[in-house]
Amino acid sequence: RYSVQVFMMLSELYSNALEHGVLQLNSQLKATNDGFVLYYMERETRLSTLESGFIRIKISISSNDVGCVLNIELEDSGDGFDTSKVKLKLEDSDELYNRGLPLLSQLCQSIDFSEKGNLVGVKYQWDK
């Protein structure tokens, strides 16, 4: 019943951890249509030469008075980022990129980042 939402959360979180954490790709490359091509070419290059790095995924489910809560945490081996610059509202950005976290913020009850920015946790709740 909730597989589409869970898949979207996991794929967005994993892509962010891989591309920005492990591979250290810069989303600003995607500022133009040509930039998208360059971004994904660079992604393939970095993936093919990757020698180390990690993404840890921790998933738990708990219940409460309302229903169930899915907790997902992803930690990556990257340097992190300045979490104060995160825009979680779609209307706050007119860029062609950086849409994933705002979409997650509409879907999830919460999104939390570690101070360093290499660990993100989301909570998704559904009714019983």
C-alpha positions in Angstrom: 0.0 0.0 0.0 2.9 2.4 0.8 5.5 0.9 -1.5 5.6 3.9 -3.9 6.3 6.3 -1.0 8.9 4.1 0.6 10.7 3.5 -2.7 10.8 7.2 -3.4 12.2 8.0 0.1 14.9 5.3 -0.2 15.9 6.1 -3.7 16.2 9.9 -3.1 18.1 9.4 0.1 20.4 6.8 -1.5 21.0 8.9 -4.6 21.9 11.9 -2.5 24.3 9.9 -0.3 26.0 8.4 -3.3 26.2 11.4 -5.6 26.9 14.1 -3.1 28.4 12.2 -0.2 30.5 9.4 -1.6 31.2 10.8 -5.1 31.3 14.5 -4.1 29.3 15.7 -7.1 28.1 19.3 -7.2 24.4 19.8 -8.1 25.1 23.2 -9.6 26.4 21.4 -12.7 22.7 20.7 -13.3 21.8 24.4 -13.6 21.4 24.1 -17.4 20.1 21.3 -19.6 23.6 20.6 -20.9 24.7 20.5 -17.3 22.5 17.5 -16.6 24.5 15.6 -19.3 27.8 16.7 -17.8 26.6 15.8 -14.3 25.7 12.2 -15.2 28.9 11.8 -17.3 30.9 12.9 -14.3 28.9 10.5 -12.1 29.7 7.6 -14.3 33.4 8.5 -14.4 33.6 8.8 -10.6 31.7 5.6 -10.1 34.1 3.7 -12.4 37.1 4.9 -10.5 35.7 4.7 -7.0 38.0 2.8 -4.6 36.4 3.5 -1.2 33.4 4.9 0.5 30.3 3.7 2.2 26.6 4.3 2.7 25.0 2.8 5.8 21.2 2.4 5.8 19.3 1.8 9.1 15.5 1.1 8.9 13.1 0.6 11.8 9.4 0.5 12.2 7.5 1.4 15.4 3.9 1.9 16.3 2.1 4.6 18.1 -1.5 5.7 18.9 -2.1 6.9 15.3 -0.4 4.1 13.3 3.1 3.1 12.4 6.3 5.1 11.9 9.0 4.1 9.4 12.4 5.6 10.4 15.1 5.6 7.8 18.7 6.8 8.4 21.4 7.0 5.8 25.0 7.9 6.6 27.7 8.3 4.0 31.5 8.5 4.1 31.5 12.0 2.5 32.6 15.3 4.1 29.0 16.4 4.7 27.6 19.8 3.8 26.2 23.0 5.3 22.8 21.9 6.4 21.7 25.5 7.1 21.5 26.0 3.3 18.9 23.2 2.8 15.7 24.4 1.2 12.8 22.1 2.1 10.1 24.0 0.4 9.7 23.7 -3.4 8.6 27.3 -3.7 11.9 28.4 -2.2 13.8 27.4 -5.3 13.5 28.0 -9.0 16.4 25.8 -9.9 16.2 22.8 -12.2 17.8 20.7 -9.5 17.5 20.2 -5.7 13.9 19.0 -5.8 14.3 15.7 -3.9 14.5 17.0 -0.4 11.5 19.3 -0.7 9.5 16.4 -2.1 10.6 14.3 0.8 9.6 17.0 3.3 6.1 17.0 1.9 5.9 13.2 2.2 7.6 12.7 5.6 6.7 13.9 9.1 10.3 15.0 9.6 13.8 15.2 8.0 16.8 15.6 10.3 20.4 16.1 9.4 23.5 15.6 11.5 25.5 18.7 12.3 28.2 17.5 9.8 25.6 16.8 7.1 26.6 13.3 6.2 23.7 11.6 8.1 20.0 12.2 7.3 17.0 10.7 9.0 13.4 10.7 7.9 10.2 9.7 9.6 7.2 8.5 7.6 3.9 7.8 9.4 0.9 5.9 8.2 -2.5 5.2 9.8 -3.4 1.8 11.2 
